[in-house]
């Protein structure tokens, strides 16, 4: 162990102690990185599991709707045209406009549910922020800044 004095204060420094502290901090950082990676993996799995249902619903619903829309809309347009004494093309356009609004609304609602899946990563973000703060505290405690005498 080396003993040094600076401005009347005694400073004890040990090269071996510093190396050991650095090795401990590096080991802790590696463990934290491993844990952070595992947490991210779990969050990705949770996000995929939660997104699976809405995606399947969107694809299945879209396929069914696309297959049924042409005859349904033409039939509704024809009925509307006959009941209101319009031409058939006008009835089809009105029905197609209503169907478009309903379809856009359904797609928007599904996208809102799908966007909520991203909140799963808040857990990883929070944990990473806390880990970085901890690393800063450890480094500041282990290696306090030497301030020049004023």
QUICORPE-V554981 format. One record per pair of residues at least 6 apart in sequence whose C-alpha atoms are under 8 Angstrom apart, sorted by the first residue. I is the first residue (numbers start at 1). J is the second residue. D is the distance in whole Angstrom. If there is no record, write none. Layout:
BEGIN
{{I;J;D} {I;J;D}}
END
This chain:
BEGIN
{{1;12;7} {1;13;6} {1;14;5} {1;15;8} {2;12;6} {2;13;6} {2;14;6} {3;10;7} {3;11;6} {3;12;5} {3;13;7} {4;10;6} {4;11;5} {4;12;6} {4;13;8} {5;11;6} {21;142;7} {25;138;8} {29;135;8} {32;131;7} {36;124;7} {36;127;8} {36;128;7} {39;124;6} {40;121;8} {40;124;6} {43;120;6} {43;121;6} {43;123;8} {43;124;7} {44;121;8} {46;120;7} {47;117;6} {47;118;7} {47;120;6} {50;117;7} {51;114;6} {51;117;6} {54;110;7} {54;113;7} {54;114;7} {55;114;8} {58;107;8} {58;110;7} {73;92;7} {73;95;6} {73;96;7} {73;99;8} {74;92;6} {76;91;8} {76;92;7} {76;95;7} {77;88;7} {77;89;8} {77;90;8} {77;91;4} {77;92;4} {77;93;7} {77;94;7} {77;95;6} {78;88;5} {78;91;6} {78;92;7} {79;91;8} {80;86;8} {80;91;6} {81;87;6} {81;88;5} {81;90;7} {81;91;5} {81;92;8} {82;88;8}}
END
